[in-house]
Amino acid sequence: MPASHHSVELGTILTELGSRVRLFPGGPVDLTRPVRGAAVWVPGDPVPGDATVIVVCTGLRAGVEEVFPVLEANGSRVVLLCGAPVGAEDLDAARVADNVVGVVSVGAGEVVASVARSSQSVEEAVSRRLGALQRSLSLALADPAPIPALLLRLKKVCNATTALIDRHGDIVHATGPVPLSLLFDEIASTKADTQTLNVDGWRGLAARIADPSSPDEHTGWLVVTSRRPDFPDVYATSAVHVAASLIEANQRMSLLVQKQERAVRAAVLEQALALRRERHDAELAARVAGLGITFDTEVRVAVAAFARSPRSDQRRQASDSLVDALSQTLSVAGHPSLITARENGVTFLVQCGVAALQRLLGAHEGELPPLQTGIGRPVTAVGGIVDSYNDAQLAVRSLRRVAQERRLMAYEDFDFATRLFADVGLERMVAWAEDFLKPLADRENLLAGLRAYFENDQNINVAAEALSIHHNSLRYRLTKVEELLTINLKQPAAISSVFLALTAIDLTRQPVSLKPRASRSRDELPVGEVDAARGVTGFGNDGRGDIGVAFGPDR
């Protein structure tokens, strides 16, 4: 080790070496003499010229006489013998002269390191100590329970009780008794990042723990307390700050791991939902099982859609927040799940029964936005995820179409028609419906009359009133429908066919030509259609007179 600009007294070096050094009797020992470093010397090397550098002699094989060149050189030196042969104590005192000679029981490298540590400046020593403190506390992060392990290490370092308190004042972890009610009142009274505590004989330090998901918020405080009058000292204060930063780092890593895990789970679920033709994917089934979902007990796909759709610029953020809330709810309840954000809500595969899921959503209703939730059929294999997902979508559409006040519908709640759509496949049913109703595709008034007829329990008068037309006009429309579809609406088969076709179309609102038309003003009514509000004979000034005849829309 070369000479340093910073010197240290010989007594400090000897204190660092402790019992590992033994000085020769009879030689001068000036504990205040300055030392600026150490140099390793082996027989045959030139003797260091700087008398303030400790000469560390090693490799003495022939005997102690090999160090004579060092002892006889000009000037007074500190000479330490490493691995000296037996009989070194009999070294001629005359040869020692003004030198300080000692035998050490460790290797030359350890001696040089000890001199280096002792020769450090105050700033270097502080830096080294803080670095060692950080390394010591950082080792706790490798523990399976990193936060409790970190608090235990901090307790040993500070010789004080340590505790992690959440933002509501509840203890998350503690290494001993803490006067929580006394301390929390003082902690919560300020927004300072660090505050000194002195309450009823308890002295300590509280460090605010930042929330990794929201920089302006906090998750709680790290509190270290003791009844010692001199607590906390500078070293304990530094330890608390280091520990607080490690807790924040652990929270950030946990948040990142959580996001990555959710991304993986969402990707697996998206892959399962994409299965169409080939549903026996063994690799995908293994990935689902590896994420905690097994098909030994009940598994369902659920779609949770916002009852009130967020604004377009807030939709993504709302879906992500819903993913976080549902993931936390299902995890705490012990239900393994895969969850992914969709256009107007979330879709999740969960190992849970309908009743249990309904109770869980009901219990946390105040923590979640208003939702309409559809639950699909039980899934017994990875290939059935798609069918359960389609069921859940169909349930949400049914809730919005006919039962908007309801919040949840499961596959078992489907009526006969909806169960038929689910088992046959909504896409296939829509294709059949489009083909069946194709003659009406460009006749919106006929479709509107047909819908009103079924929506009002086939009561022509009530349906006509809902359409704001005369009942004779509605009768004409229905007659025209029968002609175009070649059916008879008095026959049960025709009634069920038309009802199922309209239901399929309305569940998907496609194609555009088959969408329900909006209500029209009186001025938009086709000639010959009766405005019920104007009476039976109120046909306007079309020149036909009040003859009480309802003309068809073609005339």
C-alpha positions as CSV (number, residue, x, y, z in Angstrom):
1,M,0.0,0.0,0.0
2,P,1.6,3.3,-1.1
3,A,2.0,6.2,1.3
4,S,-1.1,8.3,1.8
5,H,-1.4,12.0,2.3
6,H,-3.4,11.3,5.4
7,S,-1.4,10.0,8.4
8,V,-2.6,8.1,11.5
9,E,-0.9,7.4,14.9
10,L,0.8,4.1,15.4
11,G,-1.4,3.5,18.4
12,T,-4.5,3.4,16.2
13,I,-2.8,0.8,13.9
14,L,-1.9,-1.4,16.9
15,T,-5.5,-1.1,18.2
16,E,-6.9,-2.2,14.9
17,L,-4.6,-5.3,14.9
18,G,-5.4,-6.0,18.6
19,S,-4.1,-9.3,20.0
20,R,-2.8,-10.4,16.6
21,V,0.4,-8.3,17.1
22,R,3.1,-8.9,19.7
23,L,5.9,-6.3,20.1
24,F,9.5,-7.1,21.0
25,P,10.5,-6.1,24.5
26,G,13.1,-3.6,24.9
27,G,12.4,-1.6,21.8
28,P,11.0,2.0,21.8
29,V,7.2,2.2,21.3
30,D,6.1,5.7,20.4
31,L,2.3,5.3,20.0
32,T,2.0,8.8,18.7
33,R,4.4,8.5,15.8
34,P,2.7,9.1,12.4
35,V,2.1,6.3,9.9
36,R,1.1,6.9,6.4
37,G,0.8,3.4,4.9
38,A,2.3,0.0,4.7
39,A,4.6,-1.8,2.3
40,V,5.2,-5.5,1.9
41,W,8.9,-6.5,1.9
42,V,10.4,-9.9,1.1
43,P,14.1,-10.8,1.4
44,G,16.0,-9.4,-1.5
45,D,13.8,-6.3,-2.1
46,P,15.1,-2.8,-1.5
47,V,14.3,-1.3,1.9
48,P,11.5,1.4,1.6
49,G,13.0,4.8,2.1
50,D,10.0,6.4,3.8
51,A,10.2,5.9,7.5
52,T,6.5,6.7,8.0
53,V,5.6,3.5,6.0
54,I,5.2,0.3,8.0
55,V,7.4,-2.4,6.6
56,V,5.6,-5.7,6.5
57,C,8.1,-8.5,6.2
58,T,7.0,-11.9,4.8
59,G,8.7,-14.9,3.2
60,L,11.3,-15.4,6.0
61,R,12.4,-18.9,5.3
62,A,16.1,-19.0,6.4
63,G,15.5,-17.2,9.7
64,V,15.1,-13.8,11.3
65,E,18.5,-12.8,10.1
66,E,16.8,-12.1,6.7
67,V,15.3,-8.9,8.2
68,F,18.6,-7.5,9.2
69,P,18.9,-5.3,6.1
70,V,15.6,-3.6,7.2
71,L,16.7,-3.2,10.8
72,E,20.1,-1.9,10.0
73,A,18.9,0.7,7.4
74,N,19.1,4.4,8.2
75,G,16.2,5.8,10.1
76,S,13.7,4.5,12.6
77,R,10.9,2.2,11.2
78,V,8.0,0.1,12.2
79,V,8.7,-3.4,11.2
80,L,6.1,-6.2,11.5
81,L,7.1,-9.8,10.9
82,C,4.5,-12.1,9.3
83,G,5.1,-15.8,9.6
84,A,8.4,-15.3,11.6
85,P,10.3,-18.6,12.4
86,V,10.6,-19.9,15.9
87,G,13.2,-17.9,17.9
88,A,12.3,-14.5,16.6
89,E,11.9,-13.3,20.2
90,D,15.6,-13.8,20.6
91,L,16.3,-11.1,17.9
92,D,19.3,-9.1,18.9
93,A,18.1,-6.0,20.8
94,A,21.0,-4.0,19.4
95,R,19.8,-4.7,15.9
96,V,16.2,-3.6,16.9
97,A,17.8,-0.3,17.9
98,D,15.3,2.6,17.4
99,N,12.9,0.4,15.3
100,V,9.5,-0.7,16.5
101,V,9.4,-4.5,15.8
102,G,6.5,-6.8,16.2
103,V,5.3,-10.3,15.2
104,V,1.8,-10.6,13.8
105,S,-0.2,-13.8,13.6
106,V,-2.0,-13.0,10.3
107,G,-0.8,-12.7,6.7
108,A,0.7,-9.7,5.1
109,G,-2.4,-8.9,3.2
110,E,-4.5,-8.6,6.4
111,V,-1.9,-6.4,8.0
112,V,-1.9,-4.0,5.0
113,A,-5.8,-4.0,5.0
114,S,-5.8,-3.1,8.7
115,V,-3.4,-0.3,8.2
116,A,-5.5,1.0,5.3
117,R,-8.7,0.9,7.4
118,S,-7.0,2.8,10.2
119,S,-5.5,5.3,7.8
120,Q,-8.8,6.4,6.3
121,S,-10.0,9.9,6.8
122,V,-13.1,10.7,8.8
123,E,-15.2,11.0,5.6
124,E,-13.8,7.7,4.2
125,A,-14.5,6.0,7.5
126,V,-18.1,7.2,7.6
127,S,-18.6,6.3,3.9
128,R,-17.2,2.8,4.6
129,R,-19.4,2.3,7.6
130,L,-22.5,3.4,5.8
131,G,-21.7,1.2,2.9
132,A,-21.3,-1.8,5.3
133,L,-24.6,-0.8,6.9
134,Q,-26.5,-0.8,3.6
135,R,-25.0,-4.1,2.6
136,S,-26.0,-5.6,5.9
137,L,-29.6,-4.4,5.7
138,S,-29.9,-5.2,2.0
139,L,-29.2,-8.9,2.7
140,A,-32.7,-9.0,4.3
141,L,-34.3,-8.6,0.9
142,A,-33.2,-12.1,-0.1
143,D,-35.3,-13.5,2.8
144,P,-38.6,-15.2,1.9
145,A,-40.2,-12.6,4.2
146,P,-38.1,-9.6,3.4
147,I,-39.8,-6.9,5.5
148,P,-39.9,-8.8,8.8
149,A,-36.3,-9.9,8.2
150,L,-35.3,-6.2,7.6
151,L,-37.0,-5.1,10.8
152,L,-35.1,-7.7,12.8
153,R,-31.7,-6.6,11.3
154,L,-32.6,-3.0,12.0
155,K,-33.5,-3.9,15.6
156,K,-30.0,-5.4,16.1
157,V,-28.3,-2.5,14.5
158,C,-30.1,0.2,16.5
159,N,-30.7,-1.9,19.7
160,A,-34.3,-0.6,19.6
161,T,-37.8,-1.8,18.8
162,T,-38.8,-1.4,15.1
163,A,-42.2,-1.4,13.6
164,L,-43.9,-0.8,10.2
165,I,-47.2,1.1,10.5
166,D,-49.7,1.5,7.7
167,R,-51.3,4.9,6.8
168,H,-54.3,4.1,8.9
169,G,-52.2,3.5,12.1
170,D,-52.3,-0.3,12.2
171,I,-49.1,-2.2,12.8
172,V,-48.1,-4.3,9.8
173,H,-44.9,-5.8,11.4
174,A,-43.2,-5.2,14.7
175,T,-40.3,-6.6,16.6
176,G,-41.6,-5.8,20.1
177,P,-44.1,-3.7,22.0
178,V,-44.8,-0.2,20.6
179,P,-46.9,2.6,22.2
180,L,-48.8,2.9,19.0
181,S,-51.6,5.2,20.2
182,L,-49.1,7.7,21.6
183,L,-46.7,7.6,18.7
184,F,-49.3,7.7,15.9
185,D,-50.9,10.9,17.0
186,E,-47.6,12.6,16.7
187,I,-46.7,10.9,13.5
188,A,-50.0,11.7,11.8
189,S,-49.8,15.4,12.8
190,T,-47.2,16.3,10.2
191,K,-46.4,15.4,6.6
192,A,-42.6,15.5,7.1
193,D,-40.6,12.7,5.5
194,T,-38.7,12.1,8.7
195,Q,-39.6,13.2,12.3
196,T,-38.0,12.7,15.7
197,L,-40.3,11.3,18.4
198,N,-40.2,12.1,22.1
199,V,-43.4,10.9,23.8
200,D,-43.8,9.9,27.4
201,G,-40.2,8.7,27.7
202,W,-40.2,7.0,24.3
203,R,-37.6,8.4,21.9
204,G,-37.2,7.4,18.3
205,L,-37.5,8.2,14.7
206,A,-40.3,7.8,12.1
207,A,-39.6,7.7,8.3
208,R,-42.4,8.1,5.9
209,I,-42.7,5.2,3.3
210,A,-43.7,6.5,-0.2
211,D,-46.4,4.8,-2.2
212,P,-44.7,3.3,-5.4
213,S,-47.9,3.5,-7.4
214,S,-48.6,7.2,-6.4
215,P,-45.5,9.4,-5.7
216,D,-47.6,12.0,-3.8
217,E,-49.1,9.4,-1.4
218,H,-47.6,7.2,1.3
219,T,-48.2,3.7,2.5
220,G,-47.2,4.2,6.1
221,W,-44.2,4.8,8.4
222,L,-41.1,3.0,9.6
223,V,-40.8,3.6,13.3
224,V,-37.8,2.9,15.6
225,T,-38.2,3.6,19.3
226,S,-36.3,3.1,22.5
227,R,-36.4,4.5,26.1
228,R,-32.7,5.3,26.0
229,P,-32.1,9.0,26.7
230,D,-29.5,9.3,24.0
231,F,-31.6,7.6,21.3
232,P,-31.4,8.0,18.3
233,D,-27.8,8.7,17.5
234,V,-26.3,9.5,14.1
235,Y,-25.7,5.9,13.3
236,A,-29.3,4.8,14.2
237,T,-30.7,7.7,12.1
238,S,-28.7,6.6,9.1
239,A,-29.8,3.0,9.6
240,V,-33.5,4.1,9.7
241,H,-33.1,6.1,6.4
242,V,-31.4,3.1,4.7
243,A,-34.1,0.7,5.9
244,A,-36.9,3.0,4.8
245,S,-35.4,3.2,1.3
246,L,-35.0,-0.6,1.1
247,I,-38.7,-1.0,2.1
248,E,-39.7,1.4,-0.7
249,A,-37.5,-0.5,-3.1
250,N,-39.1,-3.8,-2.0
251,Q,-42.5,-2.3,-2.6
252,R,-41.6,-1.1,-6.0
253,M,-40.2,-4.5,-6.9
254,S,-43.3,-6.2,-5.6
255,L,-45.5,-3.9,-7.7
256,L,-43.4,-4.6,-10.7
257,V,-43.6,-8.4,-10.1
258,Q,-47.3,-8.0,-9.6
259,K,-47.8,-6.2,-12.9
260,Q,-45.6,-8.7,-14.7
261,E,-47.6,-11.6,-13.2
262,R,-50.9,-10.0,-14.2
263,A,-49.6,-9.4,-17.7
264,V,-48.6,-13.1,-18.0
265,R,-52.0,-14.2,-16.6
266,A,-53.8,-11.9,-19.0
267,A,-51.8,-13.2,-22.0
268,V,-52.6,-16.8,-21.1
269,L,-56.3,-15.9,-20.7
270,E,-56.3,-14.1,-24.0
271,Q,-54.7,-17.1,-25.7
272,A,-57.4,-19.4,-24.1
273,L,-60.2,-17.1,-25.3
274,A,-58.7,-17.2,-28.8
275,L,-59.1,-21.0,-29.1
276,R,-61.6,-21.7,-31.9
277,R,-60.9,-24.7,-34.1
278,E,-58.4,-26.7,-32.2
279,R,-59.3,-26.6,-28.5
280,H,-57.1,-29.4,-27.2
281,D,-53.9,-27.4,-26.5
282,A,-51.9,-29.4,-23.9
283,E,-49.2,-26.7,-23.7
284,L,-51.8,-24.0,-22.9
285,A,-53.5,-26.2,-20.4
286,A,-50.1,-26.7,-18.6
287,R,-49.5,-22.9,-18.5
288,V,-53.0,-22.3,-17.0
289,A,-52.3,-25.0,-14.4
290,G,-48.9,-23.5,-13.7
291,L,-50.7,-20.2,-12.8
292,G,-52.9,-22.0,-10.2
293,I,-56.0,-22.8,-12.2
294,T,-57.0,-26.5,-12.1
295,F,-60.2,-28.0,-13.4
296,D,-60.7,-30.4,-10.5
297,T,-63.1,-27.9,-8.9
298,E,-65.5,-25.5,-10.4
299,V,-64.0,-22.9,-12.9
300,R,-65.9,-20.2,-14.7
301,V,-65.3,-17.3,-17.0
302,A,-67.0,-14.0,-16.0
303,V,-67.3,-10.7,-17.8
304,A,-67.7,-7.6,-15.7
305,A,-68.8,-4.7,-17.8
306,F,-69.3,-1.1,-16.6
307,A,-73.0,-0.4,-16.0
308,R,-72.3,3.2,-17.1
309,S,-69.6,3.3,-19.8
310,P,-66.7,5.7,-18.9
311,R,-65.7,8.4,-21.3
312,S,-63.6,7.2,-24.1
313,D,-60.4,9.0,-22.8
314,Q,-60.9,7.4,-19.4
315,R,-61.9,4.0,-20.5
316,R,-58.5,2.4,-20.4
317,Q,-57.6,3.8,-17.0
318,A,-61.0,2.7,-15.6
319,S,-60.4,-0.9,-16.9
320,D,-56.9,-1.0,-15.4
321,S,-58.3,0.1,-12.1
322,L,-61.0,-2.5,-12.2
323,V,-58.4,-5.2,-13.0
324,D,-56.4,-4.1,-9.9
325,A,-59.5,-4.1,-7.7
326,L,-60.9,-7.4,-8.8
327,S,-57.4,-9.1,-8.7
328,Q,-57.0,-7.9,-5.1
329,T,-60.5,-9.0,-4.1
330,L,-60.1,-12.5,-5.7
331,S,-56.6,-13.0,-4.3
332,V,-57.6,-12.1,-0.7
333,A,-60.6,-14.4,-1.0
334,G,-58.3,-17.3,-2.1
335,H,-59.7,-17.8,-5.6
336,P,-57.0,-18.3,-8.2
337,S,-57.8,-16.2,-11.3
338,L,-56.6,-15.0,-14.7
339,I,-57.8,-11.5,-15.6
340,T,-57.5,-9.2,-18.6
341,A,-58.9,-5.8,-19.4
342,R,-61.3,-5.5,-22.3
343,E,-63.1,-2.7,-24.1
344,N,-65.8,-1.9,-21.6
345,G,-64.7,-3.8,-18.5
346,V,-62.7,-6.9,-17.7
347,T,-62.8,-10.7,-18.4
348,F,-61.6,-13.2,-15.8
349,L,-61.2,-16.9,-15.4
350,V,-61.7,-17.8,-11.8
351,Q,-61.7,-21.0,-9.7
352,C,-65.0,-20.3,-7.9
353,G,-68.7,-21.2,-7.9
354,V,-71.5,-18.9,-8.9
355,A,-72.9,-18.4,-5.4
356,A,-69.4,-17.7,-3.9
357,L,-68.6,-15.2,-6.7
358,Q,-72.0,-13.5,-6.3
359,R,-71.4,-13.2,-2.5
360,L,-67.9,-11.9,-3.0
361,L,-68.9,-9.2,-5.5
362,G,-71.8,-8.2,-3.3
363,A,-69.6,-7.9,-0.3
364,H,-67.2,-5.5,-2.2
365,E,-69.9,-3.7,-4.1
366,G,-69.0,-0.4,-2.4
367,E,-65.3,-0.7,-3.5
368,L,-66.1,-1.4,-7.2
369,P,-67.8,0.7,-9.8
370,P,-71.4,-0.2,-10.9
371,L,-71.0,-3.4,-12.9
372,Q,-73.1,-5.8,-14.9
373,T,-71.5,-9.2,-14.6
374,G,-72.1,-12.3,-16.7
375,I,-70.9,-15.7,-15.6
376,G,-70.5,-18.6,-18.1
377,R,-71.0,-22.3,-17.8
378,P,-68.6,-24.5,-15.8
379,V,-65.2,-25.2,-17.5
380,T,-63.9,-28.7,-17.3
381,A,-60.9,-28.3,-19.7
382,V,-59.0,-25.5,-21.3
383,G,-61.0,-25.9,-24.5
384,G,-64.2,-25.0,-22.7
385,I,-63.0,-21.5,-21.7
386,V,-64.2,-20.1,-25.0
387,D,-67.7,-21.5,-24.5
388,S,-67.9,-20.1,-21.0
389,Y,-66.7,-16.7,-22.2
390,N,-69.4,-16.6,-24.9
391,D,-72.0,-17.4,-22.2
392,A,-70.7,-14.6,-20.1
393,Q,-70.9,-12.1,-23.0
394,L,-74.4,-13.3,-23.8
395,A,-75.4,-12.8,-20.1
396,V,-74.2,-9.2,-20.1
397,R,-76.0,-8.5,-23.4
398,S,-79.2,-10.0,-21.9
399,L,-78.8,-7.9,-18.8
400,R,-78.6,-4.7,-20.9
401,R,-81.4,-5.7,-23.2
402,V,-84.2,-6.8,-20.8
403,A,-83.0,-6.5,-17.2
404,Q,-80.9,-3.4,-16.8
405,E,-81.7,-3.2,-13.1
406,R,-80.1,-6.6,-12.5
407,R,-76.3,-6.7,-11.8
408,L,-75.5,-10.4,-12.3
409,M,-76.6,-13.3,-14.6
410,A,-75.2,-16.7,-14.8
411,Y,-75.5,-19.5,-17.4
412,E,-78.0,-21.3,-15.2
413,D,-80.3,-18.2,-15.2
414,F,-80.7,-18.2,-19.0
415,D,-84.2,-18.7,-20.4
416,F,-84.8,-21.3,-23.1
417,A,-84.1,-19.0,-26.0
418,T,-80.9,-17.7,-24.4
419,R,-79.7,-21.2,-23.5
420,L,-80.3,-22.2,-27.1
421,F,-78.1,-19.3,-28.3
422,A,-75.4,-20.2,-25.9
423,D,-75.3,-23.9,-26.8
424,V,-75.8,-23.5,-30.6
425,G,-73.5,-20.5,-30.7
426,L,-74.5,-16.9,-30.9
427,E,-72.6,-16.3,-34.1
428,R,-74.4,-19.2,-35.9
429,M,-77.8,-18.0,-34.5
430,V,-77.1,-14.5,-35.8
431,A,-76.2,-15.8,-39.3
432,W,-79.4,-17.9,-39.4
433,A,-81.4,-14.9,-38.2
434,E,-80.0,-12.6,-40.8
435,D,-80.8,-15.1,-43.5
436,F,-84.4,-15.6,-42.2
437,L,-85.1,-11.8,-41.8
438,K,-83.3,-10.8,-45.0
439,P,-86.6,-9.9,-46.8
440,L,-87.0,-7.2,-44.1
441,A,-83.5,-5.9,-44.1
442,D,-84.4,-2.7,-45.9
443,R,-87.8,-2.3,-44.3
444,E,-87.1,-0.6,-41.0
445,N,-90.7,0.3,-40.3
446,L,-91.7,-3.4,-40.7
447,L,-89.0,-4.5,-38.3
448,A,-89.9,-1.8,-35.8
449,G,-93.6,-3.0,-35.9
450,L,-92.5,-6.6,-35.5
451,R,-90.3,-5.8,-32.5
452,A,-93.0,-3.7,-30.8
453,Y,-95.5,-6.6,-31.4
454,F,-93.3,-9.1,-29.4
455,E,-92.1,-6.6,-26.8
456,N,-95.8,-5.9,-25.9
457,D,-96.9,-9.5,-25.6
458,Q,-98.4,-9.5,-29.1
459,N,-101.0,-6.9,-28.1
460,I,-101.5,-4.9,-31.2
461,N,-103.2,-1.9,-29.5
462,V,-100.5,-1.5,-26.9
463,A,-97.7,-2.0,-29.5
464,A,-99.3,0.6,-31.8
465,E,-99.5,3.1,-29.0
466,A,-95.8,2.5,-28.2
467,L,-95.0,3.2,-31.8
468,S,-97.3,6.2,-31.9
469,I,-99.2,4.8,-34.9
470,H,-102.8,3.6,-35.5
471,H,-103.5,0.0,-34.7
472,N,-104.6,-0.6,-38.3
473,S,-101.2,0.6,-39.5
474,L,-99.5,-2.0,-37.3
475,R,-101.9,-4.7,-38.6
476,Y,-100.9,-3.7,-42.1
477,R,-97.2,-4.0,-41.2
478,L,-97.6,-7.4,-39.6
479,T,-99.6,-8.6,-42.7
480,K,-96.7,-7.4,-44.9
481,V,-94.2,-9.2,-42.7
482,E,-96.2,-12.4,-43.1
483,E,-96.2,-12.0,-46.9
484,L,-92.4,-11.3,-47.1
485,L,-91.4,-14.1,-44.7
486,T,-94.1,-16.5,-46.0
487,I,-95.3,-17.3,-42.4
488,N,-98.5,-17.0,-40.4
489,L,-98.0,-15.2,-37.1
490,K,-100.9,-17.2,-35.6
491,Q,-98.9,-20.4,-35.8
492,P,-96.6,-21.2,-32.8
493,A,-93.7,-22.3,-35.0
494,A,-93.8,-18.9,-36.9
495,I,-94.0,-17.0,-33.6
496,S,-91.0,-18.8,-32.1
497,S,-89.0,-18.5,-35.2
498,V,-89.5,-14.7,-35.5
499,F,-89.0,-14.2,-31.8
500,L,-85.7,-16.1,-31.8
501,A,-84.4,-14.3,-34.9
502,L,-85.2,-10.9,-33.5
503,T,-83.6,-11.8,-30.2
504,A,-80.4,-12.9,-31.9
505,I,-80.2,-9.7,-33.9
506,D,-80.9,-7.5,-30.9
507,L,-78.3,-9.3,-28.8
508,T,-75.6,-8.2,-31.2
509,R,-77.2,-5.2,-32.9
510,Q,-76.0,-6.3,-36.3
511,P,-76.1,-5.9,-39.2
512,V,-76.7,-2.2,-39.5
513,S,-79.8,-2.6,-41.7
514,L,-81.4,-4.6,-39.0
515,K,-80.8,-2.2,-36.1
516,P,-83.9,-0.9,-34.3
517,R,-84.8,2.5,-35.7
518,A,-85.0,5.5,-33.5
519,S,-88.4,7.1,-32.7
520,R,-89.5,9.5,-35.5
521,S,-91.4,12.7,-35.4
522,R,-94.9,12.9,-36.8
523,D,-93.6,14.7,-39.9
524,E,-91.4,11.6,-40.6
525,L,-94.3,9.1,-40.6
526,P,-94.9,7.5,-44.0
527,V,-98.1,8.4,-45.7
528,G,-101.0,6.2,-44.5
529,E,-99.6,5.5,-41.1
530,V,-101.9,6.6,-38.3
531,D,-100.6,8.9,-35.6
532,A,-102.4,7.5,-32.6
533,A,-102.2,10.8,-30.8
534,R,-104.2,12.5,-33.5
535,G,-107.1,10.0,-33.5
536,V,-108.4,7.4,-35.9
537,T,-109.2,9.8,-38.7
538,G,-106.4,12.2,-38.4
539,F,-104.4,11.4,-41.5
540,G,-103.2,15.0,-42.3
541,N,-103.8,16.8,-45.6
542,D,-102.8,14.2,-48.1
543,G,-106.0,14.5,-50.1
544,R,-107.4,11.2,-49.2
545,G,-110.0,12.6,-46.8
546,D,-111.1,11.1,-43.5
547,I,-112.3,7.8,-44.8
548,G,-110.8,5.7,-42.0
549,V,-108.7,3.5,-44.3
550,A,-105.1,2.7,-43.4
551,F,-102.9,2.8,-46.6
552,G,-99.8,0.7,-46.8
553,P,-96.4,2.3,-46.7
554,D,-95.9,1.5,-50.4
555,R,-98.8,3.7,-51.4
